Amino acid sequence: MTTLTAPATPDHADCMRRAAAVELMIFDVDGVLTDGRVYFGAEGEMLKAFNILDGQGIKLLQRAGIRTALITGRRSPMVARRAAELGIDHVAQGIGDKRAALDTLLAECGLTPAQAGHMGDDWPDLPVMCCVGFAACPANAHAAVAARAHFRTARSGGHGAVRDVCDLLLQARGVYDTLLDAYCRPGAGDGAQR
């Protein structure tokens, strides 16, 4: 039996090489784009909270030409709405077999697994994370997931972890400073919802 401890420090050069190859970044939702908690209202409605930093990061990826997708095990109208606000092209909800969803998505996009990245936080994400070229997880991911990630963020899911990954991808692609400089000019910003 393997004893799980803190993950080994990943090789930074390998992490950046893998990140630079990403043409499609896929995110889990619960525990990644949210803090993993699910709130139920008095009428039984489910509520989720999303972080604006993460939304801006996703918009920046799209500006840099990196496609974005969600693959999540739960089904929620809030996820569909948030994905629409952010312009996320590919949204797969209620997915039991995330690896099969990945295969379908890659075929639709004409990409190989090496050109895809995935960010997950728990065991259901492992079939995708262990297949793609770049795997990331939030700081509070399950130890088995963290041990298999190429990049572990400093922040927890729902608290800017997605933004950490987006910034890394932009740096690996060599466009981070160019995008940042564009926002520093008067009248900058795209005005899009984040």
Secondary structure, 3 states (H helix, E strand, C coil): CCCCCCCCCCCHHHHHHHHHCCCEEEECCCCCCCCCCCEECCCCCEECCCCHHHHHHHHHHHHCCCEEEEECCCCCHHHHHHHHHHCCCEEECCCCCHHHHHHHHHHHHCCCHHHEEEECCCHHHHHHHCCCCEEEECCCCCHHHHCCCCEECCCCCCCCHHHHHHHHHHHHHCCHHHHHHHHHCCCCCCCCCC
